[in-house]
């Protein structure tokens, strides 16, 4: 089934995005552009743009690979625990 995911990524990145860009550019150059075709072009671009934005915003390259969020079962250390509350008041100096 990995080939199906790869096929979808290729179709999304090449066919859908290319068709969407072609629609937008052709309507940009048209004498009487159709807003419906511009919206359709944008709709074709959104899946690839969203995936690339998600990849870029997720930070440095993750070992999970392209298009998949990093797994939560990684061997990273747990977050640090909050500091223990002190017995002194907020305005009292330490030691005294």
C-alpha positions, 0 to 999 in steps of 0.5 A, a space after each residue: 500500500 506504500 505505492 498507493 501513498 507514493 502515487 497520491 503524492 505524485 498526483 497531488 504534487 504534479 497533476 493537481 498542482 500543475 492543472 491548478 496553476 495552468 487554470 489560474 495563469 490562463 484565467 489571468 491572461 484571459 480577456 474575460 476571466 472566469 472566477 469559477 475557474 480561478 476558484 477551481 484552480 485554487 482548489 486544485 493547489 490547496 492539497 499540495 500547498 497545505 502538505 508543504 506548509 505542514 512539512 515546513 512548519 513542523 520544524 527540522 526534517 523528521 525521521 517519519 518522512 514526507 507527509 507523515 507527522 512524527 510518531 509520538 512513540 519516539 524515545 525522547 525524554 519527557 518534559 521537565 517537571 515544574 519547580 517545587 513551590 517554595 515555603 517563602 512568600 513572594 516578597 520575602 528574601 531567601 534565608 530569612 
